[in-house]
């Protein structure tokens, strides 16, 4: 990153890092976070800074406004922009289906803009979903949950190309299920040297790099087999524009063969993962604790569903989980879940974003592994990306590979892929450093917590949620020989004023996201569950928790930050 390192004291509302394509926003005080969430509720569609799936970036909004002016029928319309016709169709279907659950069906319109370089005749497509302005909150759910919208680099290139474009409007065409007259098509010729094919080698390098981390000699599968198991190849790795796009596509893959079956959400997972499972298909069974009683409940549920329906196909299509979970850092009994999956024939999809493949080997237990490359892999918070990896030893491998190859469309934009490849070159080195620093910091904090043995009333830290202390044996069962416990932890305090003082005093960058090379903290529950605080609390995700993603800053600097923040928390009224 060109600006690395930078001063972590960034003004509220400014991008983190201070670059054009930043994917976080500075919220340095607890009050800033509350105001940010309040602004999101009051000014839906107006905020222009934030995590890209939660807030539509100002450059994308500018491009969208131009599209509405050209294709829309009214100034009271808005739009979302996508790179392919299929994604636009999926967005429109979501709007119409979800709106019909609450009232009259809202019908969205589609338009297609193709920008063609006069220099080399390469094209860039924009597929535009247009809807009434008041429908934006519903439409943005698709943008947020599925993670398939265009990126800032994509929008910038479109805006640059449109400045020199000459437009011709041919006859309207449609490849959607709707009638032709609801779709407009416009082609623009422009003077711009568009090198869209330059990413082929870069994406090959990314797939090889990702596959390589699954094939290291210290994998659990290699130890268990006594030799080298069938390796993950680059052809088993599929790239997506975001981590949620990988999860959404994994879910679509499960639905493609068992559309009438529900899924299982096992553990308290990242908010948008649960939303995807709830809002597409037949819904899901949520086992939010992920403890031993939940496994027993799952076993009973599967037996009951199988006996009641006498199904010829599995009672559920897939189980989704994380290692470890976000934000409680729990690990789950993957061998037991794998046993149930084999017995009842469903898929297991595991997200390893927080642990990373450097630290854990979950492939023996998963059919599909998803990762948000935006986090630790990319590391510098200036590009989004995701990956989906198929387990070549899995019993469903051939069927999954065939289905995915038939449906997969590469929408990982070339400039984003190039940035991701550059950023990820030091991925393993960063993780090793982050592992070491995080463990030291967590040991320091836990020794000063009630969970670490401090007498009642003598500490404001109730517990430190970190895989070394939370369900340690389950995490260790898939931890690599050289693997650590990762770079994320969560603090629970004894009173809210202590939470607020700790957060406000902590001198690191503060805002949404995780896995950055710089330390980044946020009051996760406020940002991710502001509309469902009581529900989240029932699962142990308290409003006052503070989540910390540790970076590669010098350890003495980090410790000094946490000492000062802890002192402020202890002085809180």
C-alpha positions as CSV (number, residue, x, y, z in Angstrom):
1,X,0.0,0.0,0.0
2,X,1.4,3.4,-1.0
3,X,0.5,5.2,2.2
4,X,1.5,2.4,4.6
5,X,2.3,3.1,7.4
6,X,-0.1,6.0,8.3
7,X,-1.3,7.8,11.3
8,X,-4.1,5.8,12.9
9,X,-5.7,8.9,14.3
10,X,-8.1,9.5,11.4
11,X,-11.0,11.9,11.6
12,X,-14.5,10.5,11.9
13,X,-16.1,9.7,8.6
14,X,-12.8,9.6,6.7
15,X,-11.6,6.5,4.8
16,X,-9.4,3.9,6.4
17,X,-6.8,3.7,5.0
18,X,-6.6,7.2,3.5
19,X,-6.7,6.0,-0.1
20,X,-9.3,6.2,-2.9
21,X,-10.4,2.5,-2.7
22,X,-10.5,2.2,1.1
23,X,-13.0,-0.4,2.4
24,X,-13.3,1.0,6.0
25,X,-14.3,4.3,7.5
26,X,-13.0,5.9,10.7
27,X,-15.4,5.8,13.7
28,X,-13.0,6.7,16.5
29,X,-15.5,7.1,19.4
30,X,-18.4,5.0,20.6
31,X,-20.7,7.9,19.9
32,X,-19.4,8.0,16.3
33,X,-20.6,4.5,15.8
34,X,-24.0,5.2,17.3
35,X,-24.4,8.3,15.1
36,X,-23.2,6.3,12.0
37,X,-25.9,3.6,12.6
38,X,-28.5,6.3,13.2
39,X,-27.4,8.1,10.0
40,X,-27.7,4.8,8.1
41,X,-31.3,4.5,9.3
42,X,-32.3,8.1,8.6
43,X,-30.3,8.6,5.4
44,X,-30.4,5.3,3.7
45,X,-28.8,5.7,0.3
46,X,-27.2,9.0,1.2
47,X,-24.0,8.0,3.0
48,X,-21.0,7.7,0.8
49,X,-18.3,6.3,3.1
50,X,-18.2,2.9,4.7
51,X,-17.7,-0.8,4.1
52,X,-18.5,-1.3,0.4
53,X,-21.4,-3.9,0.9
54,X,-23.0,-1.7,3.6
55,X,-22.6,1.7,2.0
56,X,-22.7,2.3,-1.7
57,X,-19.6,4.3,-2.5
58,X,-20.0,7.9,-3.8
59,X,-18.3,7.0,-7.1
60,X,-20.7,4.2,-7.7
61,X,-23.6,6.5,-6.7
62,X,-22.4,9.1,-9.2
63,X,-22.4,6.5,-11.9
64,X,-25.8,5.2,-10.8
65,X,-27.2,8.7,-11.0
66,X,-26.1,9.0,-14.6
67,X,-27.7,5.7,-15.4
68,X,-31.0,6.7,-13.9
69,X,-30.9,10.0,-15.8
70,X,-30.4,8.1,-19.1
71,X,-32.6,5.0,-18.5
72,X,-35.0,6.0,-15.7
73,X,-38.5,7.3,-16.3
74,X,-38.6,9.5,-13.2
75,X,-36.3,11.4,-10.8
76,X,-37.9,9.4,-8.0
77,X,-36.0,6.3,-9.1
78,X,-32.8,4.8,-7.9
79,X,-30.7,1.9,-9.2
80,X,-28.0,-0.6,-8.4
81,X,-25.2,-1.6,-10.8
82,X,-23.9,-5.1,-11.6
83,X,-21.4,-6.6,-14.0
84,X,-23.6,-9.3,-15.5
85,X,-27.1,-9.9,-16.7
86,X,-27.6,-12.9,-14.4
87,X,-26.8,-10.9,-11.3
88,X,-29.1,-8.1,-12.3
89,X,-31.8,-10.8,-12.9
90,X,-31.1,-12.2,-9.4
91,X,-31.4,-8.7,-7.9
92,X,-34.7,-8.0,-9.6
93,X,-36.0,-11.4,-8.5
94,X,-35.0,-10.7,-4.9
95,X,-36.8,-7.3,-5.0
96,X,-40.0,-8.7,-6.4
97,X,-40.0,-11.8,-4.2
98,X,-39.2,-10.0,-0.9
99,X,-41.5,-7.1,-1.6
100,X,-44.5,-9.4,-2.2
101,X,-44.1,-10.8,1.3
102,X,-44.9,-7.5,2.8
103,X,-47.4,-6.0,0.3
104,X,-47.9,-5.4,-3.4
105,X,-45.0,-6.7,-5.6
106,X,-42.5,-4.0,-6.6
107,X,-41.3,-4.5,-10.1
108,X,-37.8,-3.4,-11.0
109,X,-36.7,-2.6,-14.5
110,X,-33.4,-3.6,-16.2
111,X,-31.1,-1.7,-18.5
112,X,-27.8,-2.6,-20.1
113,X,-25.0,-0.2,-20.9
114,X,-22.0,-1.4,-22.9
115,X,-18.9,0.8,-23.1
116,X,-16.6,-0.2,-26.0
117,X,-13.1,1.1,-26.3
118,X,-12.3,2.5,-29.8
119,X,-8.7,1.7,-29.1
120,X,-8.9,-2.0,-28.8
121,X,-12.7,-2.8,-29.1
122,X,-12.8,-4.3,-25.6
123,X,-16.1,-3.8,-23.8
124,X,-17.2,-3.1,-20.2
125,X,-20.8,-3.9,-19.3
126,X,-23.1,-2.3,-16.8
127,X,-26.3,-4.1,-15.9
128,X,-28.6,-1.6,-14.2
129,X,-31.5,-2.5,-11.9
130,X,-33.9,0.5,-11.7
131,X,-36.6,0.7,-9.0
132,X,-38.6,3.3,-7.0
133,X,-36.5,5.4,-4.7
134,X,-38.4,4.3,-1.6
135,X,-37.4,0.7,-2.5
136,X,-33.7,1.4,-2.0
137,X,-33.5,-0.2,1.5
138,X,-34.9,-3.4,0.2
139,X,-32.8,-3.5,-3.0
140,X,-29.7,-2.7,-0.9
141,X,-30.2,-5.9,1.0
142,X,-29.3,-7.8,-2.1
143,X,-26.2,-5.6,-2.6
144,X,-25.2,-6.2,1.0
145,X,-26.0,-9.9,1.5
146,X,-24.9,-11.2,-1.9
147,X,-21.8,-9.0,-2.4
148,X,-22.1,-9.0,-6.2
149,X,-22.2,-5.3,-7.0
150,X,-19.6,-3.4,-9.0
151,X,-16.5,-2.1,-7.2
152,X,-15.1,1.4,-7.0
153,X,-12.4,0.5,-9.6
154,X,-15.1,-0.7,-11.9
155,X,-17.2,2.5,-11.5
156,X,-14.1,4.7,-11.9
157,X,-13.3,3.0,-15.2
158,X,-16.9,3.3,-16.4
159,X,-17.0,7.0,-15.5
160,X,-13.7,7.6,-17.3
161,X,-14.9,5.8,-20.4
162,X,-18.2,7.6,-20.4
163,X,-16.5,11.0,-20.6
164,X,-15.4,10.3,-24.2
165,X,-18.3,8.0,-25.2
166,X,-20.5,8.4,-28.2
167,X,-23.9,6.7,-27.8
168,X,-26.1,4.7,-30.1
169,X,-29.4,3.2,-29.0
170,X,-30.2,0.0,-30.9
171,X,-33.5,-1.9,-30.6
172,X,-34.3,-3.0,-27.0
173,X,-33.2,-6.5,-26.2
174,X,-33.7,-8.8,-23.2
175,X,-32.2,-12.0,-22.1
176,X,-34.3,-12.1,-18.9
177,X,-37.5,-14.0,-18.1
178,X,-39.4,-10.7,-18.4
179,X,-40.8,-9.2,-21.6
180,X,-38.5,-7.3,-23.9
181,X,-40.0,-3.9,-23.4
182,X,-38.8,-3.6,-19.8
183,X,-35.2,-3.7,-20.8
184,X,-33.2,-1.0,-22.5
185,X,-29.8,-1.5,-24.1
186,X,-27.3,1.3,-24.9
187,X,-23.9,0.9,-26.6
188,X,-21.2,3.5,-26.2
189,X,-18.0,3.8,-28.2
190,X,-15.2,5.6,-26.3
191,X,-11.6,6.4,-26.5
192,X,-10.0,4.4,-23.7
193,X,-7.3,1.8,-23.7
194,X,-9.1,-1.0,-21.8
195,X,-6.9,-4.0,-21.0
196,X,-9.5,-6.3,-19.6
197,X,-7.6,-9.5,-20.6
198,X,-4.5,-8.5,-18.7
199,X,-5.7,-10.3,-15.5
200,X,-5.5,-13.9,-16.8
201,X,-2.0,-14.5,-15.4
202,X,-2.8,-12.6,-12.2
203,X,-5.9,-14.6,-11.4
204,X,-4.0,-17.8,-12.2
205,X,-1.3,-16.7,-9.7
206,X,-4.0,-16.0,-7.1
207,X,-5.6,-19.4,-7.5
208,X,-2.3,-21.1,-7.3
209,X,-1.4,-19.1,-4.2
210,X,-4.7,-20.0,-2.5
211,X,-4.4,-23.6,-3.4
212,X,-0.9,-23.8,-2.1
213,X,-2.0,-22.9,1.5
214,X,-4.3,-25.9,1.5
215,X,-1.5,-28.2,0.4
216,X,1.2,-27.5,3.0
217,X,2.9,-30.5,4.6
218,X,1.6,-29.7,8.1
219,X,-2.1,-30.2,7.1
220,X,-4.3,-32.3,9.3
221,X,-5.2,-34.4,6.4
222,X,-1.6,-35.2,5.6
223,X,-0.9,-36.1,9.2
224,X,-4.0,-38.4,9.4
225,X,-3.3,-40.2,6.1
226,X,0.4,-40.7,6.8
227,X,1.2,-39.2,3.4
228,X,0.1,-36.7,0.8
229,X,-3.6,-36.7,0.1
230,X,-5.0,-35.6,-3.2
231,X,-4.0,-31.9,-3.5
232,X,-6.1,-28.9,-4.1
233,X,-5.4,-27.6,-7.6
234,X,-5.9,-24.1,-8.9
235,X,-8.9,-25.5,-10.8
236,X,-10.6,-26.2,-7.5
237,X,-10.3,-22.5,-6.6
238,X,-13.0,-20.1,-7.8
239,X,-12.6,-16.3,-7.3
240,X,-15.4,-13.9,-6.5
241,X,-15.7,-10.1,-6.0
242,X,-16.3,-10.4,-2.2
243,X,-16.3,-13.1,0.5
244,X,-20.1,-12.9,0.7
245,X,-20.3,-13.5,-3.0
246,X,-18.4,-16.8,-2.4
247,X,-20.9,-17.7,0.4
248,X,-23.9,-16.7,-1.7
249,X,-22.7,-18.8,-4.6
250,X,-22.0,-21.8,-2.2
251,X,-25.6,-21.5,-1.1
252,X,-26.9,-21.3,-4.6
253,X,-24.8,-24.4,-5.4
254,X,-26.5,-26.2,-2.5
255,X,-29.9,-25.0,-3.7
256,X,-29.3,-26.1,-7.3
257,X,-29.6,-29.8,-6.4
258,X,-31.9,-29.6,-3.3
259,X,-34.0,-26.4,-3.7
260,X,-36.8,-27.5,-1.3
261,X,-34.5,-28.4,1.6
262,X,-33.5,-26.0,4.3
263,X,-29.9,-25.3,5.4
264,X,-28.3,-25.3,8.8
265,X,-26.6,-22.2,10.3
266,X,-24.3,-23.7,12.9
267,X,-23.1,-21.3,15.5
268,X,-23.5,-17.6,15.8
269,X,-22.0,-16.6,12.4
270,X,-21.3,-13.4,10.6
271,X,-24.5,-11.5,10.2
272,X,-24.8,-11.6,6.4
273,X,-24.2,-15.4,6.2
274,X,-27.3,-16.0,8.3
275,X,-29.3,-13.5,6.2
276,X,-28.4,-15.3,3.0
277,X,-29.5,-18.6,4.5
278,X,-32.8,-17.1,5.7
279,X,-33.7,-15.0,2.6
280,X,-33.0,-17.5,-0.2
281,X,-34.3,-20.9,-0.7
282,X,-36.5,-22.5,2.0
283,X,-34.8,-20.9,4.9
284,X,-32.6,-22.4,7.6
285,X,-32.5,-24.0,11.0
286,X,-30.4,-21.7,13.3
287,X,-28.4,-23.6,16.0
288,X,-26.7,-20.5,17.3
289,X,-24.7,-21.8,20.3
290,X,-22.7,-24.5,18.4
291,X,-22.1,-26.4,21.6
292,X,-22.5,-30.1,22.3
293,X,-26.3,-29.8,23.0
294,X,-26.6,-28.3,19.6
295,X,-25.0,-31.3,18.0
296,X,-27.4,-33.5,19.8
297,X,-30.3,-31.3,18.7
298,X,-29.0,-31.4,15.1
299,X,-28.8,-35.2,15.2
300,X,-32.4,-35.4,16.5
301,X,-33.6,-32.9,14.0
302,X,-32.1,-34.8,11.1
303,X,-33.5,-38.1,12.3
304,X,-36.9,-36.6,12.8
305,X,-37.0,-34.9,9.3
306,X,-35.8,-38.1,7.7
307,X,-38.3,-40.3,9.4
308,X,-41.3,-37.9,8.9
309,X,-40.8,-37.2,5.3
310,X,-39.3,-40.5,4.2
311,X,-37.1,-38.5,1.9
312,X,-35.1,-39.9,-0.9
313,X,-32.8,-36.9,-0.7
314,X,-31.1,-35.4,2.4
315,X,-33.3,-33.6,5.0
316,X,-31.2,-30.5,4.7
317,X,-29.1,-29.3,1.8
318,X,-26.0,-27.9,3.6
319,X,-24.6,-26.8,6.9
320,X,-22.8,-23.5,7.1
321,X,-20.3,-22.7,9.8
322,X,-17.1,-20.7,10.6
323,X,-13.7,-21.5,12.1
324,X,-13.6,-19.6,14.4
325,X,-16.9,-17.7,14.5
326,X,-17.3,-14.0,14.3
327,X,-17.3,-12.3,16.8
328,X,-17.3,-14.9,19.6
329,X,-14.3,-16.8,18.2
330,X,-15.8,-20.2,18.9
331,X,-14.7,-23.3,17.1
332,X,-17.1,-26.2,16.6
333,X,-16.9,-30.0,16.5
334,X,-16.1,-30.4,12.9
335,X,-15.4,-34.2,13.0
336,X,-18.8,-34.8,14.6
337,X,-20.5,-32.5,12.0
338,X,-18.7,-34.3,9.2
339,X,-19.9,-37.6,10.6
340,X,-23.5,-36.3,10.5
341,X,-23.1,-34.9,7.0
342,X,-21.9,-38.3,5.7
343,X,-24.7,-40.1,7.5
344,X,-27.4,-37.8,6.2
345,X,-25.9,-36.7,2.9
346,X,-25.7,-32.9,3.2
347,X,-22.8,-30.6,2.3
348,X,-20.6,-28.8,4.8
349,X,-19.5,-25.2,4.0
350,X,-16.9,-23.7,6.3
351,X,-15.7,-20.2,6.2
352,X,-12.0,-19.9,7.4
353,X,-11.7,-16.1,7.0
354,X,-10.7,-15.4,10.6
355,X,-8.4,-18.4,11.1
356,X,-7.0,-18.4,7.6
357,X,-5.6,-21.5,5.8
358,X,-2.1,-20.6,7.2
359,X,-3.3,-21.5,10.7
360,X,-5.9,-24.2,10.2
361,X,-6.7,-27.1,7.9
362,X,-10.4,-27.6,7.8
363,X,-10.5,-29.3,4.4
364,X,-10.9,-32.9,5.8
365,X,-14.3,-31.8,7.3
366,X,-15.6,-29.5,4.5
367,X,-17.0,-29.9,1.1
368,X,-16.5,-26.2,0.4
369,X,-14.3,-23.7,2.0
370,X,-15.1,-20.0,1.6
371,X,-12.8,-17.1,2.4
372,X,-13.1,-13.3,2.4
373,X,-9.9,-12.3,0.7
374,X,-10.7,-8.7,1.6
375,X,-9.5,-9.5,5.1
376,X,-6.2,-11.1,6.1
377,X,-5.3,-12.4,2.6
378,X,-5.6,-8.9,1.0
379,X,-4.5,-7.3,4.2
380,X,-4.4,-3.6,3.3
381,X,-8.2,-2.7,3.2
382,X,-8.1,-1.3,-0.3
383,X,-9.6,-4.1,-2.3
384,X,-12.4,-6.7,-2.0
385,X,-12.4,-10.3,-3.0
386,X,-13.5,-13.8,-2.1
387,X,-12.7,-17.4,-2.9
388,X,-14.5,-20.7,-2.9
389,X,-12.4,-23.9,-2.7
390,X,-13.8,-27.4,-3.4
391,X,-12.4,-30.3,-1.4
392,X,-11.0,-32.7,-4.0
393,X,-11.3,-35.6,-1.5
394,X,-14.9,-34.8,-0.7
395,X,-17.7,-37.3,-1.6
396,X,-19.6,-34.6,-3.4
397,X,-16.6,-33.2,-5.3
398,X,-17.4,-34.4,-8.8
399,X,-21.0,-33.2,-8.6
400,X,-20.0,-29.9,-7.1
401,X,-17.2,-29.3,-9.6
402,X,-19.5,-30.1,-12.6
403,X,-22.3,-27.8,-11.3
404,X,-20.0,-25.0,-10.5
405,X,-18.1,-25.1,-13.8
406,X,-21.4,-25.0,-15.6
407,X,-22.7,-21.9,-13.7
408,X,-19.6,-20.0,-12.8
409,X,-19.0,-16.6,-14.3
410,X,-15.8,-14.7,-13.4
411,X,-16.9,-11.3,-12.1
412,X,-13.7,-10.5,-10.2
413,X,-12.7,-7.2,-11.9
414,X,-9.2,-7.2,-13.4
415,X,-7.8,-4.1,-11.5
416,X,-9.2,-5.5,-8.2
417,X,-7.5,-8.9,-8.9
418,X,-4.2,-7.1,-9.7
419,X,-4.3,-5.2,-6.4
420,X,-5.2,-8.4,-4.5
421,X,-2.3,-10.3,-6.0
422,X,0.1,-7.6,-5.0
423,X,-1.3,-7.2,-1.5
424,X,-1.3,-11.0,-0.8
425,X,2.4,-11.5,-1.6
426,X,3.3,-11.0,2.1
427,X,0.2,-12.8,3.4
428,X,1.9,-15.6,5.2
429,X,4.6,-13.4,6.8
430,X,1.9,-11.0,8.0
431,X,-0.1,-13.8,9.5
432,X,2.9,-15.2,11.4
433,X,3.6,-11.7,12.9
434,X,-0.1,-11.1,13.7
435,X,-0.4,-14.5,15.4
436,X,2.5,-13.8,17.7
437,X,1.4,-10.2,18.6
438,X,-2.2,-11.2,19.1
439,X,-1.4,-14.0,21.4
440,X,0.9,-11.8,23.5
441,X,-1.8,-9.1,23.8
442,X,-4.5,-11.5,24.7
443,X,-2.4,-13.2,27.4
444,X,-1.7,-9.7,28.8
445,X,-5.4,-8.8,28.8
446,X,-6.7,-12.2,30.1
447,X,-4.3,-12.1,33.0
448,X,-6.1,-8.9,34.0
449,X,-9.7,-10.3,33.5
450,X,-12.2,-12.0,35.7
451,X,-12.0,-15.1,33.4
452,X,-8.3,-15.1,33.9
453,X,-8.6,-15.4,37.7
454,X,-9.0,-11.8,38.9
455,X,-11.3,-11.6,41.9
456,X,-14.8,-10.3,41.4
457,X,-14.9,-6.5,41.4
458,X,-11.2,-6.2,40.7
459,X,-11.3,-6.0,36.9
460,X,-13.5,-4.3,34.2
461,X,-12.7,-7.0,31.7
462,X,-15.0,-9.9,32.2
463,X,-13.6,-12.2,29.4
464,X,-11.3,-12.3,26.4
465,X,-12.8,-14.3,23.5
466,X,-9.9,-15.8,21.6
467,X,-9.4,-19.3,20.2
468,X,-6.7,-20.0,22.6
469,X,-9.2,-19.8,25.5
470,X,-12.6,-20.4,23.8
471,X,-13.2,-24.0,22.7
472,X,-9.4,-24.4,22.5
473,X,-9.5,-28.2,22.0
474,X,-11.8,-27.9,19.0
475,X,-9.7,-25.2,17.4
476,X,-6.5,-27.2,18.1
477,X,-8.0,-30.3,16.4
478,X,-7.7,-28.5,13.0
479,X,-4.8,-26.2,13.8
480,X,-1.7,-26.7,11.7
481,X,1.6,-27.7,13.2
482,X,3.0,-24.2,12.7
483,X,-0.4,-22.5,13.0
484,X,-1.4,-19.9,15.5
485,X,-4.7,-18.6,16.9
486,X,-5.2,-15.8,14.5
487,X,-5.4,-12.1,14.7
488,X,-8.9,-11.4,16.0
489,X,-10.2,-11.3,19.6
490,X,-13.3,-9.8,21.4
491,X,-13.4,-8.2,24.8
492,X,-16.4,-8.3,27.1
493,X,-16.6,-5.8,29.9
494,X,-18.3,-5.7,33.3
495,X,-20.1,-2.4,32.5
496,X,-20.9,-0.3,29.4
497,X,-19.0,2.8,30.5
498,X,-15.8,0.7,30.7
499,X,-16.5,-0.5,27.1
500,X,-16.9,3.0,25.9
501,X,-13.9,4.4,27.6
502,X,-11.7,1.5,26.5
503,X,-12.8,2.0,22.9
504,X,-12.5,5.8,22.9
505,X,-9.0,5.7,24.3
506,X,-7.6,2.9,22.2
507,X,-5.1,4.6,19.8
508,X,-5.4,2.2,16.8
509,X,-7.6,2.7,13.7
510,X,-11.3,2.2,14.5
511,X,-13.9,1.2,12.0
512,X,-15.6,-1.8,10.3
513,X,-13.7,-4.8,8.8
514,X,-10.9,-6.9,10.1
515,X,-7.7,-8.7,9.0
516,X,-5.8,-5.5,8.1
517,X,-2.1,-5.0,8.4
518,X,-2.9,-2.2,10.8
519,X,-4.8,-2.8,14.1
520,X,-8.5,-2.1,13.6
521,X,-11.2,-2.1,16.3
522,X,-14.9,-1.7,16.4
523,X,-18.0,-2.2,18.6
524,X,-19.1,-5.0,16.4
525,X,-22.6,-5.5,17.7
526,X,-23.5,-1.8,17.2
527,X,-22.4,-2.0,13.6
528,X,-23.6,-5.5,12.6
529,X,-26.8,-5.9,14.7
530,X,-28.1,-2.4,15.5
531,X,-31.6,-3.4,14.5
532,X,-31.6,-6.6,16.5
533,X,-29.6,-5.9,19.7
534,X,-31.8,-7.9,22.0
535,X,-31.8,-10.9,19.7
536,X,-28.0,-10.8,19.4
537,X,-27.7,-10.5,23.2
538,X,-29.6,-13.8,23.6
539,X,-26.8,-15.5,21.8
540,X,-24.1,-13.9,23.9
541,X,-23.2,-11.1,21.5
542,X,-23.5,-8.2,23.9
543,X,-24.0,-4.6,22.8
544,X,-20.9,-3.5,24.7
545,X,-18.4,-5.9,23.2
546,X,-15.2,-4.5,21.6
547,X,-13.7,-6.5,18.7
548,X,-10.1,-6.1,17.8
549,X,-8.1,-7.2,14.8
550,X,-4.4,-6.9,15.5
551,X,-2.0,-5.7,12.9
552,X,1.8,-5.8,12.3
553,X,2.7,-2.7,14.3
554,X,5.7,-3.0,16.8
555,X,4.6,-5.1,19.8
556,X,5.7,-2.4,22.3
557,X,3.5,0.1,20.5
558,X,0.5,-2.2,20.7
559,X,1.0,-3.0,24.3
560,X,1.2,0.7,25.2
561,X,-2.1,1.3,23.4
562,X,-3.8,-1.4,25.3
563,X,-2.4,-0.4,28.6
564,X,-3.7,3.1,28.2
565,X,-7.1,1.9,27.0
566,X,-7.4,-0.5,30.0
567,X,-6.4,2.3,32.4
568,X,-9.2,4.5,31.0
569,X,-11.7,1.6,31.3
570,X,-10.7,1.0,34.9
571,X,-11.3,4.7,35.6
572,X,-14.7,4.8,34.0
573,X,-17.6,5.7,36.3
